[in-house]
Amino acid sequence: MQGLLVIVFPFALLLFALAMEKVQTNLDRLSVGRAQVDEFLESADQTDVSNLAKTGLPAALDELRNRRSGGRDDD
């Protein structure tokens, strides 16, 4: 039984590490930098603050940029 554990544990640990790397990648993609927060706070109005409360900073910042660019969607 211990021999099986010695064989299985490294593979389980490897799979866990790979899963956590994927989670970290998704979190990094969704994270917002200090410059983006400063940009938002300098030019946000009541609508932008409402969007921030409803959808979070990345979506509110995208909405602000879309409104600034005349409604163009850069996706």
Secondary structure as a PSIPRED ss2 file (coil, helix, strand):
# PSIPRED VFORMAT (PSIPRED V4.0)

   1 M C   1.000  0.000  0.000
   2 Q H   0.000  1.000  0.000
   3 G H   0.000  1.000  0.000
   4 L H   0.000  1.000  0.000
   5 L H   0.000  1.000  0.000
   6 V H   0.000  1.000  0.000
   7 I H   0.000  1.000  0.000
   8 V H   0.000  1.000  0.000
   9 F H   0.000  1.000  0.000
  10 P H   0.000  1.000  0.000
  11 F H   0.000  1.000  0.000
  12 A H   0.000  1.000  0.000
  13 L H   0.000  1.000  0.000
  14 L H   0.000  1.000  0.000
  15 L H   0.000  1.000  0.000
  16 F H   0.000  1.000  0.000
  17 A H   0.000  1.000  0.000
  18 L H   0.000  1.000  0.000
  19 A H   0.000  1.000  0.000
  20 M H   0.000  1.000  0.000
  21 E H   0.000  1.000  0.000
  22 K H   0.000  1.000  0.000
  23 V H   0.000  1.000  0.000
  24 Q H   0.000  1.000  0.000
  25 T H   0.000  1.000  0.000
  26 N H   0.000  1.000  0.000
  27 L H   0.000  1.000  0.000
  28 D H   0.000  1.000  0.000
  29 R H   0.000  1.000  0.000
  30 L H   0.000  1.000  0.000
  31 S C   1.000  0.000  0.000
  32 V C   1.000  0.000  0.000
  33 G C   1.000  0.000  0.000
  34 R H   0.000  1.000  0.000
  35 A H   0.000  1.000  0.000
  36 Q H   0.000  1.000  0.000
  37 V H   0.000  1.000  0.000
  38 D H   0.000  1.000  0.000
  39 E H   0.000  1.000  0.000
  40 F H   0.000  1.000  0.000
  41 L H   0.000  1.000  0.000
  42 E H   0.000  1.000  0.000
  43 S H   0.000  1.000  0.000
  44 A C   1.000  0.000  0.000
  45 D C   1.000  0.000  0.000
  46 Q H   0.000  1.000  0.000
  47 T H   0.000  1.000  0.000
  48 D H   0.000  1.000  0.000
  49 V H   0.000  1.000  0.000
  50 S H   0.000  1.000  0.000
  51 N H   0.000  1.000  0.000
  52 L H   0.000  1.000  0.000
  53 A H   0.000  1.000  0.000
  54 K H   0.000  1.000  0.000
  55 T H   0.000  1.000  0.000
  56 G C   1.000  0.000  0.000
  57 L H   0.000  1.000  0.000
  58 P H   0.000  1.000  0.000
  59 A H   0.000  1.000  0.000
  60 A H   0.000  1.000  0.000
  61 L H   0.000  1.000  0.000
  62 D H   0.000  1.000  0.000
  63 E H   0.000  1.000  0.000
  64 L H   0.000  1.000  0.000
  65 R H   0.000  1.000  0.000
  66 N H   0.000  1.000  0.000
  67 R H   0.000  1.000  0.000
  68 R H   0.000  1.000  0.000
  69 S C   1.000  0.000  0.000
  70 G C   1.000  0.000  0.000
  71 G C   1.000  0.000  0.000
  72 R C   1.000  0.000  0.000
  73 D C   1.000  0.000  0.000
  74 D C   1.000  0.000  0.000
  75 D C   1.000  0.000  0.000
